[in-house]
Amino acid sequence: AKTVFNENVYVWKEEQERKLPIYCVDTKNKVLALTFDVAWGNEDMEEILKILKKEKVEGTFFFSGEWMEKYPEDVKKVSDAGHDIGNHGDHHKYMTKLSKEDQITEIRGAGDKAKALLGSSMELFRPPYGDYDSQVVETAEEMGYYVIQWSVDSLDWMEPGADAVIEKVCGHKNLKSGAIILLHTGTLCTREALGPMIRKLKEQGYGFVPVSDLIYRKNYRIRPDGTQVRN
């Protein structure tokens, strides 16, 4: 087996390597990726899109298949506004509890719905609940997906209030160039936190790119901490 990676301490062989999703990206550009998991209601979607447009930020939205079925017009709006459309599984299931066949069915189900709506294929997959193991990552990669986790969790789904979300993200220990920020739609506090949070991050010198513009597509490896780096 060839040695994949040799940097002072870390040396491991290919067959021992755990398959990891991309948690963040090693980049010299001072940019962040805002990502939204979309599996609940749609009552805040209009407002979130408005804020992103006003702030000139393109984000990445991971849709469950069920949500796309319920709110097809919203999926089109998100896509038309220039945001990434990502796959969040068909029925928001824990992927590690499924057989490989069922994992394929979950990923394909959401992918087919997006393709029917938008005419284009997705390439980004985020497992519901961030629940993955090597098998989940392998299945998604075999289906042509990059598996995207996050390095900065806003904890907005816990409804701590807008100020707490802003503080959590803007003061996060993992906040640095190439970080991927996790947010959710269908909460009460996310839409309130979003504008001020973006402006505060801009004040810290950050720009924003969708995940599709952040990741490397070839000649990369993923460090044990989930950072995607160029070879």
N, C-alpha and C positions, 0 to 999 in steps of 0.2 A: 504493500500500500504506500502511496506517496504521502509525504508529510504535507499537510495543507497549509500550515501556518507555523511560523517559527519566529517568535519575538520575545527574546529573553526567557520569560517564564513559561509561556504557553507553547507546548508542543503536543499536538495530538494527531492521531491517525484518522484517516477518513472513516473507517468503519466504526470508530467509537463516537464519532461526532454526532451531537444531538442536533436535529434540524430545528432552526430557530426562525421565527418571523423577524421582520425589520422593526425594531423599536425606535430607532432614530438613525440619522445619516451623518457621517463624518464629512463636513463640508466647510470650506473657507468662507462661503457666502453667509452673511448674517441674516439667515432666513429661518422661518418656522413654518410648519404645516398645521393648519387648523382642520381637525376632522370631527365630523358629527355622525354619531350612530343614530339611525332612524328606524325605530320599530314601534313607537307608541302613537300618540295622536298627531294631528297636523295643525293644531290650533295656533302654533307659533311659527310655522314655516314661512308664511308671508313676511312676517316681521323680521325674521332672521335673514331672509334674502335681501330685504330692504337695507338692513344695517350693513351687510357685506358689500352691497352695491355702493352705498354711500362712502364706505371706508376703502373702496376699491381693493377688496380682498377676494381672492379666489380660494375656495376651500375644497374639501373632499367629503362627500356624503356617502355613508355606507348604508344601503337600503336592504331591509328584509323583503323577501318576496311577497309576504302577506301585505305589507305596507304599500308596496307598489300596486298591488291589486286594488287596494282600497282607494288610493289617491294617485291615480295615474297622471292626472294633470299637473300635480305638484312635482312629480318626477321630471316631467318635461320642462317645467319652469326652472328647476335646479340645473338641468342640463343646458337649457337655452342661455342661462346666465353665465355659463362658462365654467361651472364647477365640475370637479371629478365625480363620476358616478361609480361607487364601489359596491361590492357584493357582501351582504351581511347574512347570507344563508336564507333559505326559503321560509323556514318557520321558527327562526330564533331558538334553535336547539343547542344544547351542550354538545359540541362536536366530538369530544373525547369519549362520549358514551355511545357513539354510533359505530356500526361496522363500516368498513371502507366503502362498501356499496351504498350505504345510507349517507355517508359523507358526500359521495359523488352526487347523489340525488338532491341533497340539500343545496349544494353549490350550484349545480346545473339548473335547479328550479328557479332560483333568483336570477341567474344569468340569462335564462331563456325569457323571463318576464321583461328584463331590461332591454334585451335585444328586440323583442316584439314592440316595445314602446318607442325605442329610440333608434333602432336599426343598427346599433353598434354593440360590439362585445365589450364586456368589462375585463379589466386586467388586475384589479386590486381586490383582495379578499380580507375581511376582518372577521375572525370567528366570534360569534355571539359570546358575550360575557368574557371575552379575551381568553376563552378556554381552548387550549391547544396542547398537543404533544407532537412528537416527531411524525407520527402517522398523518395527523391532520395537515401539517405543513407539506408533507410529501404529496398527499392527495391533491391539495390545491395547486402545488407547483406543477404536478403532472398535467393538470387541467389548464395550465398556462397563466396561472395567477401568481402575483407577488403577494405574500402574506404580510399584512401591516398591523403591528401592535401600536403601542404608544409609549412615550417616555415621561409625559406630563399628564397626570390625571386631574381633571378639574373637580371631580366628585360632585358635579352639578346634579346628578340624579338623586343625591341624598337631600336635595332642596335645602342647602345651608343658608340660602339667601345670596343676593348678587355680590355683596361686598366680600363675603367669604370666598366665593368662586374667583373673583378678581385677585384677591390676596394669594390664594392657593396657587394660581397659575403664574402670576407675575413675580412671586417670590419663591417659586419651586426650585429645589436643589438641582433638578435635571434640566432647568431652563438654560439652553445654550443653542448656538447655531446648529440647525439640523434636527431640532427637537420636534416630535410629533405630539400635538396636544389633543386630548380626548374630551369631547363635549357630546351632549345629547340634545336632540330635539324632543318636544313633548314634555318639557319640564316647565316650571313656573319661573325659575331664576335665570335660566340660560340667556333668554332674550334680553333681560335687564342687565346682565353682566357683560354681554358681548361687546357693545359699543365702547364703553369705558375701558374694558380689558384690552381691546385692540389698540385703542389710543395710547394706553399706558405702555404696551409692548413696543409701539412705534417710538415712543419717547425713549425707550431703552435701546433704540437703534435697530430694531428688528424690522425686516420686511416679511412678506407672506407669499408662499407658493403652494399650489396644490401638490399632493403627494406624488402625482405622476411626473411633476417637474423636479421633485426633490431626490427621488431614488436613482440609483445606478442600475442600468439594465444588463450590462455585461462586465466581465472582468472585475467582479467584486467578491468579497467574502463577508461573513457576519461574525463579528467577535463574540466571545462568550457572554458579553453583556448586552447583546442584541444590536450593537452599532454596525450599520452597513458601511464598509470601507472599500475604497478602490484597491485592487491588487497592485 
